[in-house]
């Protein structure tokens, strides 16, 4: 009986520890979340850059969805994807390359997406449930061929050519976020790339505002949106 009581006490302590989420600056607990958002990252995986984002997610105890490029998935980058999944993250399809697909033929579109899905399945044993079109360019043919919801998001403006610092990237999102938002950032871009530092600003602030961070699958599920209700919609928010 003593062993059972001890075990129950340990479980209770661990559960309470999981529930506690303190502001590292003030030491105060964040409010109970009453809103949802989904962090998403594009253009990986990369064995050096993606772990910088994963480190931040682990530090802050949040999850994300990573939209990966098929041609970057190989033996050297697979451990990064496996680590993301072990942290509770999700892998999405960002096509085989970085080229816009809105002027591609049906066969080209199908090949790009199917090859990427095959690579994700080979190295992670998971199947992507969401698609993010490169450069957010879409076409009727893409919607017809790709049988996954298309995800856009609230933009952090952190891709190549955007001369933004960590504070700017965080503020771009904070100025436009609402309950049900998909947040669009990049884990892989040419350095200097202060998006990991932006997460140290963005995540605590959103927690203060009562946001809970979930994967895209959980966001759609908890908002009651079936994954087959994609239509011709480029999702930014789930209402």
BAFI-3210 file (N, C-alpha, C; in Angstrom, 3 decimals, decimal comma, padded with zeros to 6 digits):
// residues 239
n [1|2|3|4|5|6|7|8|9|10|11|12|13|14|15|16|17|18|19|20|21|22|23|24|25|26|27|28|29|30|31|32|33|34|35|36|37|38|39|40|41|42|43|44|45|46|47|48|49|50|51|52|53|54|55|56|57|58|59|60|61|62|63|64|65|66|67|68|69|70|71|72|73|74|75|76|77|78|79|80|81|82|83|84|85|86|87|88|89|90|91|92|93|94|95|96|97|98|99|100|101|102|103|104|105|106|107|108|109|110|111|112|113|114|115|116|117|118|119|120|121|122|123|124|125|126|127|128|129|130|131|132|133|134|135|136|137|138|139|140|141|142|143|144|145|146|147|148|149|150|151|152|153|154|155|156|157|158|159|160|161|162|163|164|165|166|167|168|169|170|171|172|173|174|175|176|177|178|179|180|181|182|183|184|185|186|187|188|189|190|191|192|193|194|195|196|197|198|199|200|201|202|203|204|205|206|207|208|209|210|211|212|213|214|215|216|217|218|219|220|221|222|223|224|225|226|227|228|229|230|231|232|233|234|235|236|237|238|239]
n.u [000,841|001,972|003,798|002,063|000,778|002,960|003,630|001,320|001,527|003,837|002,915|000,961|002,522|004,087|002,069|001,068|003,326|003,471|001,256|001,890|003,061|005,275|006,029|009,172|010,400|008,916|008,132|005,549|002,547|001,320|-001,842|-004,734|-005,098|-007,251|-007,512|-006,498|-003,589|-001,455|001,799|003,832|006,434|008,532|010,442|012,493|013,818|016,795|019,981|021,417|020,125|017,352|017,360|017,854|015,421|013,898|015,101|014,188|011,414|011,352|012,404|010,398|008,252|006,340|004,565|004,792|004,148|005,913|006,603|007,952|010,579|010,799|013,184|015,147|015,057|016,768|019,296|020,893|019,312|017,103|017,157|016,525|013,839|012,729|013,283|011,631|009,084|009,129|008,990|006,381|005,580|004,438|004,617|004,407|003,622|005,562|006,091|008,323|010,370|011,300|009,946|007,273|004,041|001,830|001,744|002,310|001,887|-000,721|000,447|003,067|002,570|001,400|003,546|005,506|004,298|003,643|006,150|007,372|005,688|006,187|008,881|008,676|007,122|008,858|011,035|009,955|007,752|005,251|002,348|001,876|-000,627|-001,340|-000,844|001,425|001,564|004,359|005,619|003,072|001,444|-001,272|-003,471|-006,318|-005,865|-004,000|-005,560|-007,319|-005,709|-004,186|-004,975|-005,248|-005,736|-004,911|-002,489|-001,961|-001,047|-000,598|001,723|005,178|007,082|009,787|011,436|013,979|015,293|013,595|014,140|014,167|014,267|014,452|012,552|010,834|009,769|008,376|006,513|005,101|003,471|002,119|000,572|-001,441|-002,661|-005,223|-007,731|-007,467|-005,526|-003,118|000,318|002,885|006,137|009,712|012,015|014,320|016,350|018,552|021,398|022,074|019,571|017,154|014,863|014,654|015,341|013,248|011,191|011,561|010,472|007,906|006,505|006,312|004,799|002,396|001,492|000,985|-001,189|-003,073|-002,972|-002,879|-000,570|-000,757|-000,605|-001,271|-003,127|-004,386|-005,426|-007,355|-008,993|-009,938|-011,266|-013,301|-013,186|-013,396|-010,878|-011,302|-012,569|-011,428|-011,797|-011,471|-009,600|-007,265|-005,954|-005,772|-006,786|-008,687|-011,994]
n.v [-001,214|001,213|001,636|002,053|004,421|006,141|006,086|007,227|009,782|010,666|010,688|012,659|014,902|015,077|015,540|017,989|019,490|019,437|020,943|023,447|026,496|028,780|032,282|033,107|035,504|036,975|035,027|034,418|032,491|031,669|032,714|030,514|028,906|030,160|030,377|029,289|028,553|027,802|027,157|027,214|026,090|026,608|025,180|023,468|020,098|020,977|020,100|021,747|024,297|023,834|022,487|024,696|025,980|023,887|023,643|025,980|025,503|023,301|024,418|026,244|024,597|023,977|022,993|022,433|022,658|021,378|022,244|020,564|020,340|018,133|017,275|017,775|015,875|013,326|010,915|012,424|014,517|013,315|012,638|015,092|015,492|013,295|013,962|016,226|015,043|013,450|015,416|016,028|017,344|017,988|016,867|018,437|018,750|020,442|020,449|019,232|020,961|024,467|025,937|027,868|026,483|027,019|027,245|024,766|021,546|019,077|016,556|017,212|018,512|016,437|014,607|016,076|016,427|013,788|012,526|013,899|013,276|010,518|010,469|011,630|009,690|007,513|008,190|009,013|007,509|008,606|010,176|013,046|015,511|017,975|020,599|023,019|025,438|026,282|029,559|030,367|030,256|029,319|027,177|026,199|023,663|022,648|022,541|020,612|018,332|017,932|016,446|017,528|019,793|023,186|025,221|028,493|031,350|033,614|036,037|036,146|037,468|036,578|035,583|035,197|038,277|039,829|042,337|042,055|042,151|040,140|041,194|042,554|040,458|038,990|040,943|041,390|039,156|039,267|041,502|040,683|038,372|036,055|034,113|030,783|031,097|030,350|030,371|031,560|030,879|030,480|027,837|027,424|029,506|031,761|032,751|035,986|034,858|035,570|034,242|032,072|033,529|035,305|033,712|033,581|035,930|035,926|033,514|033,534|035,939|035,360|033,297|034,757|036,145|034,202|032,078|028,775|026,505|024,431|021,566|021,628|019,631|019,189|021,724|021,976|019,838|020,544|022,842|021,819|021,269|019,348|017,409|016,887|019,021|020,870|022,187|025,022|026,481|028,518|028,221|030,535|031,293|029,426|029,304]
n.w [000,000|000,841|-001,241|-003,385|-002,628|-002,598|-005,323|-006,406|-005,337|-006,628|-009,276|-009,066|-008,427|-010,761|-012,650|-011,772|-012,173|-014,941|-015,557|-014,546|-015,715|-015,960|-016,130|-017,063|-016,542|-014,617|-012,835|-012,325|-012,827|-016,056|-017,462|-017,501|-020,578|-023,140|-025,788|-029,072|-031,038|-033,842|-034,344|-037,213|-039,405|-042,207|-044,970|-044,123|-043,783|-041,889|-040,788|-039,130|-038,775|-038,255|-035,677|-033,996|-033,818|-032,773|-030,272|-029,006|-028,971|-027,277|-024,928|-024,258|-024,036|-026,085|-029,089|-032,690|-036,251|-038,948|-042,181|-044,735|-047,223|-049,858|-051,209|-049,379|-047,468|-046,034|-045,041|-043,315|-042,394|-041,354|-038,519|-037,351|-038,016|-036,734|-034,080|-033,842|-034,031|-031,736|-029,846|-029,997|-032,220|-035,623|-039,031|-042,144|-045,697|-048,017|-050,653|-053,296|-053,994|-054,053|-055,864|-057,193|-057,763|-059,244|-061,978|-062,884|-064,489|-064,111|-063,732|-062,967|-060,550|-059,061|-058,955|-057,498|-054,974|-054,188|-054,174|-052,080|-049,909|-049,821|-049,030|-046,472|-045,183|-045,386|-043,726|-041,287|-040,647|-040,585|-042,011|-043,931|-043,241|-044,047|-046,458|-047,617|-050,012|-052,044|-051,775|-051,376|-053,574|-055,558|-057,525|-059,520|-060,490|-058,682|-056,335|-057,141|-057,500|-055,138|-052,274|-049,620|-046,854|-047,542|-046,112|-045,084|-043,302|-040,481|-041,128|-040,377|-041,754|-042,319|-044,255|-046,847|-047,910|-046,463|-044,363|-041,381|-037,828|-034,805|-033,002|-034,744|-036,263|-034,367|-033,590|-035,955|-036,048|-033,570|-033,949|-035,609|-034,830|-033,785|-032,057|-033,112|-035,023|-037,572|-037,526|-039,523|-040,045|-040,604|-040,390|-041,740|-043,387|-045,169|-043,204|-041,642|-039,357|-037,417|-036,415|-034,452|-032,103|-032,112|-031,265|-028,526|-027,732|-028,825|-028,003|-025,055|-024,808|-026,150|-024,539|-022,209|-023,131|-023,128|-024,957|-026,264|-027,602|-030,369|-032,604|-036,171|-036,844|-034,383|-033,962|-036,032|-035,301|-032,727|-033,325|-034,719|-037,476|-040,258|-041,903|-044,532|-045,536|-047,239|-049,753|-051,832|-050,258|-048,656|-045,754|-043,091|-040,675|-038,266|-037,551]
ca.u [000,000|002,849|004,358|001,009|000,584|004,129|003,493|000,263|002,068|004,739|002,092|000,319|003,537|004,435|000,939|001,035|004,460|003,131|000,262|002,467|003,769|005,615|006,754|010,530|010,824|008,222|007,892|004,113|001,979|000,529|-003,273|-005,242|-005,336|-008,636|-007,416|-005,601|-002,815|-000,577|003,071|004,287|007,737|008,741|011,687|013,449|014,662|018,223|020,581|021,975|019,206|016,100|017,499|017,781|013,994|013,452|015,579|013,273|010,142|011,546|012,574|009,118|007,242|005,267|004,706|004,636|004,049|007,014|006,357|009,295|010,899|011,102|014,555|016,040|014,886|017,760|019,827|021,488|018,285|016,036|017,102|015,858|012,404|012,374|013,268|010,421|007,942|009,233|008,563|004,940|005,332|003,822|005,300|003,542|004,205|005,824|006,458|009,653|011,341|010,826|009,331|005,817|003,445|000,557|001,807|002,711|000,863|-001,263|001,414|004,170|002,076|001,232|004,864|006,156|003,658|003,735|007,533|007,632|004,975|006,896|010,077|008,251|006,705|010,025|011,943|009,285|006,622|004,022|001,830|001,471|-002,065|-001,532|000,056|001,638|002,102|005,523|005,344|001,620|000,808|-002,188|-004,218|-007,417|-005,296|-003,417|-006,641|-007,922|-004,783|-003,647|-006,109|-004,955|-005,987|-003,808|-002,283|-001,173|-000,858|-000,215|003,102|006,211|007,986|011,129|012,115|015,087|014,910|012,868|015,144|013,472|014,938|013,608|011,416|009,909|009,111|007,392|005,443|004,269|002,478|001,302|-000,354|-002,467|-003,109|-006,488|-008,021|-007,536|-004,521|-001,944|001,457|003,795|007,528|010,656|013,145|015,503|016,562|019,972|021,769|021,556|018,162|016,825|013,562|014,692|015,294|011,894|010,320|011,694|009,563|006,551|005,830|005,856|003,756|001,125|001,032|000,402|-002,488|-003,996|-002,937|-002,305|000,076|-001,127|-000,298|-002,374|-004,159|-005,169|-006,167|-008,540|-009,855|-010,594|-012,164|-014,381|-013,078|-012,942|-009,740|-011,726|-013,358|-010,456|-012,354|-010,435|-009,348|-005,908|-006,294|-004,969|-007,448|-009,797|-012,977]
ca.v [000,000|002,391|001,845|002,613|005,821|006,882|006,213|008,207|011,107|011,044|011,011|013,947|015,946|015,206|016,149|019,406|020,123|019,614|022,002|024,734|027,118|030,044|033,317|033,057|036,836|037,403|033,904|034,206|031,516|032,198|032,425|029,314|029,270|030,148|030,562|028,335|028,958|026,747|027,569|026,392|026,491|026,159|025,123|022,481|020,118|021,258|019,490|022,792|025,393|023,375|022,279|025,957|026,188|022,822|023,989|026,986|024,846|022,462|025,313|026,870|023,565|024,094|022,163|023,150|021,843|021,702|021,965|020,213|020,230|016,729|016,988|017,960|014,758|012,289|010,297|013,413|015,391|012,521|012,761|016,348|015,250|012,354|014,734|017,050|014,190|013,048|016,572|016,212|018,164|017,350|017,138|018,721|018,672|021,755|020,109|018,690|022,044|025,774|026,626|028,018|025,364|027,413|027,089|023,392|020,641|018,164|015,497|017,792|018,745|015,134|014,035|016,845|016,160|012,371|012,227|014,452|012,436|009,247|010,693|011,827|008,391|006,638|008,546|009,306|006,596|009,384|010,683|014,449|015,748|019,344|021,045|024,468|025,689|027,168|030,977|030,538|030,367|028,191|027,127|025,245|022,330|022,225|022,153|019,384|017,212|017,759|016,156|017,922|021,218|024,097|026,104|029,713|031,726|034,977|036,075|036,803|038,149|036,177|034,884|035,920|039,560|040,614|042,871|042,178|041,610|039,254|041,948|042,829|039,218|038,691|041,944|041,156|038,148|039,739|042,538|040,121|037,068|035,908|032,722|029,933|031,504|029,604|031,286|031,114|031,275|029,615|027,330|027,400|030,634|032,128|033,590|035,880|034,463|035,650|033,691|031,418|034,543|035,869|032,822|033,935|037,067|035,600|032,462|034,008|036,955|034,712|032,601|035,785|036,503|033,076|031,166|027,443|026,136|023,081|021,244|021,928|018,596|019,446|022,964|021,669|018,948|021,257|023,820|021,086|021,383|018,083|017,582|016,754|020,204|021,839|023,011|025,859|027,393|028,639|028,529|031,419|031,182|028,485|029,992]
ca.w [000,000|000,893|-002,568|-004,228|-002,227|-003,081|-006,765|-006,673|-005,025|-007,712|-010,443|-008,803|-008,545|-012,175|-013,339|-011,401|-012,830|-016,349|-015,680|-014,213|-016,823|-015,342|-016,839|-016,536|-016,125|-013,398|-011,948|-012,173|-013,753|-017,157|-017,285|-018,167|-021,988|-023,640|-027,234|-029,722|-032,208|-034,341|-034,933|-038,335|-039,925|-043,587|-045,740|-043,637|-042,579|-041,986|-039,606|-038,269|-038,487|-037,642|-034,233|-033,253|-033,542|-031,867|-028,928|-028,443|-028,681|-026,088|-023,782|-023,901|-023,861|-027,070|-030,291|-033,955|-037,461|-039,853|-043,596|-045,197|-048,641|-050,079|-051,622|-048,235|-046,543|-046,307|-043,828|-042,409|-041,813|-040,738|-037,055|-036,981|-038,114|-035,661|-032,834|-033,846|-033,739|-030,331|-029,056|-030,183|-033,401|-036,787|-040,286|-043,280|-047,032|-048,621|-052,032|-053,495|-054,122|-053,605|-056,993|-057,207|-058,487|-059,847|-063,430|-063,190|-065,000|-063,108|-063,473|-062,216|-059,196|-058,412|-058,691|-056,440|-053,681|-053,845|-053,825|-050,750|-048,946|-049,722|-048,223|-045,078|-044,662|-045,289|-042,648|-040,014|-040,458|-040,471|-043,282|-043,789|-043,339|-044,529|-047,522|-047,776|-051,353|-052,092|-052,050|-051,176|-054,886|-055,759|-058,783|-059,494|-060,701|-057,410|-055,427|-057,651|-057,390|-053,786|-051,405|-048,245|-046,632|-047,846|-044,972|-045,139|-041,915|-040,114|-041,602|-039,585|-042,684|-041,908|-045,337|-047,458|-048,490|-045,453|-043,437|-040,101|-036,663|-034,002|-032,458|-035,848|-036,649|-033,326|-033,609|-037,139|-035,694|-032,453|-034,428|-036,488|-034,352|-033,080|-031,744|-034,293|-036,010|-037,999|-037,575|-040,580|-039,898|-041,314|-039,611|-042,608|-044,288|-045,104|-042,061|-040,271|-039,369|-035,992|-036,031|-033,141|-031,052|-032,107|-030,492|-027,114|-027,518|-029,263|-027,243|-023,744|-024,925|-026,485|-023,338|-021,341|-023,702|-022,989|-026,102|-026,185|-028,857|-030,781|-033,992|-037,087|-036,723|-033,168|-034,160|-036,832|-034,531|-031,620|-033,922|-035,367|-038,930|-040,855|-042,796|-045,926|-045,894|-047,724|-050,815|-052,449|-049,166|-048,145|-044,368|-042,252|-039,371|-038,112|-036,697]
c.u [000,871|003,413|003,331|000,802|001,740|004,038|002,449|000,743|002,992|003,975|001,456|001,298|003,905|003,331|000,866|002,159|004,170|002,170|000,871|003,270|004,060|006,311|008,161|011,020|010,210|008,033|006,428|003,621|001,233|-000,946|-003,654|-005,584|-006,805|-008,688|-006,399|-004,817|-001,888|000,657|003,408|005,589|007,963|010,219|012,769|013,189|016,115|018,863|021,186|020,921|017,919|016,252|017,473|016,342|013,487|013,908|014,638|011,927|010,254|011,672|011,237|007,981|006,069|005,577|004,485|004,439|005,118|006,657|007,702|009,364|011,413|012,551|015,566|015,979|015,844|018,277|020,354|020,449|017,164|016,007|016,421|014,343|011,934|012,327|012,007|009,196|007,954|008,823|007,069|004,584|004,809|004,600|004,275|004,329|004,339|006,328|007,916|010,726|010,698|010,066|007,825|005,208|002,194|000,570|002,283|001,546|000,381|-000,255|002,600|003,781|002,000|002,588|005,550|005,601|003,843|005,163|007,876|006,941|005,697|008,152|009,728|007,881|007,900|010,841|011,260|008,165|005,339|003,625|001,384|-000,020|-002,381|-000,483|000,192|002,252|003,319|005,116|003,856|000,879|-000,040|-002,834|-005,354|-006,893|-004,671|-004,494|-007,281|-007,037|-004,419|-004,793|-005,752|-005,380|-004,726|-003,683|-001,443|-000,884|-000,622|001,298|004,038|007,176|009,445|011,860|013,185|014,592|014,098|013,871|014,477|014,286|013,952|012,372|010,376|009,105|008,045|006,219|004,547|003,162|001,554|000,263|-001,536|-003,073|-004,483|-006,708|-008,170|-006,504|-003,520|-000,816|002,476|005,174|008,409|011,735|014,429|015,435|018,032|020,269|022,182|020,042|017,658|015,460|013,620|014,639|013,911|010,937|010,409|010,828|008,126|005,851|005,412|004,736|002,412|000,596|000,399|-000,992|-003,480|-004,046|-002,313|-001,764|-000,221|-000,636|-001,491|-003,488|-005,025|-005,976|-007,456|-009,514|-010,632|-011,488|-013,298|-014,378|-012,580|-011,813|-010,109|-012,551|-012,463|-011,031|-011,253|-010,002|-007,882|-006,037|-005,277|-005,474|-008,460|-010,767|-013,701]
c.v [001,258|002,705|002,482|004,084|006,679|007,119|007,255|009,620|011,595|011,438|012,378|015,091|016,182|015,889|017,628|020,159|020,383|020,767|023,371|025,242|028,540|030,985|033,380|034,423|037,229|036,282|033,600|033,190|032,236|031,894|031,124|029,667|029,177|030,399|029,564|029,002|027,801|027,375|026,641|026,979|025,838|025,977|024,209|021,136|020,447|020,791|020,514|023,811|024,937|023,093|023,559|026,296|025,129|023,094|024,987|026,360|024,012|023,321|025,863|025,862|023,675|023,213|023,015|022,139|022,323|021,279|021,794|020,115|018,812|016,445|017,184|016,799|013,642|011,752|011,319|014,298|014,616|012,636|014,035|016,159|014,305|013,072|015,587|016,223|013,755|014,182|016,827|017,042|017,313|017,744|017,327|018,722|020,078|021,612|019,663|019,768|023,354|026,524|026,730|026,971|025,750|027,329|025,691|022,596|019,740|017,083|016,014|018,021|017,427|014,540|014,742|016,491|014,704|011,973|012,728|013,629|011,109|009,377|010,870|010,491|007,461|006,914|008,789|008,332|007,354|009,891|012,128|014,635|017,123|019,664|022,553|024,709|026,601|028,576|031,302|030,744|029,120|028,270|026,133|023,816|021,800|021,764|020,835|018,169|016,901|017,624|016,347|019,375|022,035|025,093|027,311|030,092|033,206|035,085|036,792|037,607|037,873|035,404|035,781|037,193|040,431|041,056|043,138|041,526|040,769|039,980|042,229|041,584|038,830|039,660|041,799|040,158|038,657|040,764|041,951|038,809|037,147|034,427|031,911|030,253|030,402|030,623|030,739|031,736|030,280|029,142|027,352|028,576|031,028|032,980|034,976|035,685|034,419|035,101|032,903|032,413|035,187|035,009|033,108|035,140|036,623|034,611|032,930|035,035|036,326|033,891|033,583|036,177|035,340|032,136|029,831|027,074|024,675|022,837|021,616|020,898|018,838|020,724|022,705|020,808|019,712|022,387|023,154|021,167|020,057|018,325|017,396|017,952|021,293|022,746|023,735|026,928|027,349|029,143|029,465|031,323|030,034|029,126|028,972]
c.w [000,000|-000,490|-003,506|-003,924|-002,735|-004,579|-007,130|-006,393|-006,126|-008,954|-010,278|-008,970|-009,998|-012,947|-013,055|-012,075|-014,289|-016,530|-015,418|-015,389|-016,393|-016,316|-016,243|-016,062|-014,790|-012,391|-011,751|-013,193|-014,866|-016,900|-017,970|-019,605|-022,359|-025,137|-027,777|-030,841|-032,592|-034,963|-036,094|-038,882|-041,285|-043,917|-045,178|-044,300|-042,901|-040,684|-038,648|-037,840|-037,802|-036,152|-033,410|-032,905|-032,569|-030,435|-028,252|-028,093|-027,410|-024,839|-023,302|-023,754|-024,807|-028,277|-031,529|-035,069|-038,430|-041,275|-044,289|-046,719|-048,912|-050,387|-050,499|-047,249|-046,938|-044,974|-042,825|-041,741|-041,126|-039,214|-036,564|-036,990|-037,015|-034,321|-032,741|-033,468|-032,274|-029,398|-029,176|-031,389|-034,554|-038,037|-041,398|-044,576|-047,625|-050,054|-052,119|-053,516|-053,667|-054,697|-056,813|-058,125|-059,273|-061,370|-063,840|-063,760|-063,869|-062,749|-062,663|-060,752|-058,429|-058,038|-057,525|-055,063|-053,270|-053,482|-052,425|-049,677|-048,743|-048,866|-046,742|-044,448|-044,454|-044,040|-041,309|-039,678|-040,129|-041,845|-043,106|-044,029|-043,902|-045,577|-047,463|-049,143|-051,301|-052,519|-051,951|-052,489|-055,128|-057,142|-058,624|-059,661|-059,419|-056,438|-055,863|-057,368|-055,937|-052,795|-049,937|-048,068|-046,907|-046,685|-045,360|-043,689|-041,739|-040,319|-040,632|-040,425|-042,305|-042,998|-045,953|-048,133|-047,551|-044,387|-042,091|-039,005|-035,854|-033,484|-033,533|-036,199|-035,622|-033,402|-034,824|-036,837|-034,600|-032,905|-035,197|-035,985|-033,703|-032,825|-033,035|-035,350|-036,305|-038,159|-038,570|-040,396|-040,661|-040,355|-040,429|-043,574|-044,180|-043,870|-042,523|-040,267|-037,922|-035,593|-034,716|-031,982|-030,966|-031,287|-028,999|-026,748|-027,725|-028,334|-025,851|-023,822|-025,253|-025,310|-022,352|-021,814|-023,684|-024,161|-025,718|-027,561|-029,172|-032,206|-034,869|-036,977|-035,496|-033,308|-034,930|-036,036|-033,459|-032,102|-034,698|-036,874|-039,495|-041,845|-044,258|-046,385|-046,477|-048,808|-051,562|-051,451|-048,763|-046,710|-043,708|-040,822|-039,420|-037,136|-035,821]
res [x|x|x|x|x|x|x|x|x|x|x|x|x|x|x|x|x|x|x|x|x|x|x|x|x|x|x|x|x|x|x|x|x|x|x|x|x|x|x|x|x|x|x|x|x|x|x|x|x|x|x|x|x|x|x|x|x|x|x|x|x|x|x|x|x|x|x|x|x|x|x|x|x|x|x|x|x|x|x|x|x|x|x|x|x|x|x|x|x|x|x|x|x|x|x|x|x|x|x|x|x|x|x|x|x|x|x|x|x|x|x|x|x|x|x|x|x|x|x|x|x|x|x|x|x|x|x|x|x|x|x|x|x|x|x|x|x|x|x|x|x|x|x|x|x|x|x|x|x|x|x|x|x|x|x|x|x|x|x|x|x|x|x|x|x|x|x|x|x|x|x|x|x|x|x|x|x|x|x|x|x|x|x|x|x|x|x|x|x|x|x|x|x|x|x|x|x|x|x|x|x|x|x|x|x|x|x|x|x|x|x|x|x|x|x|x|x|x|x|x|x|x|x|x|x|x|x|x|x|x|x|x|x|x|x|x|x|x|x]
***
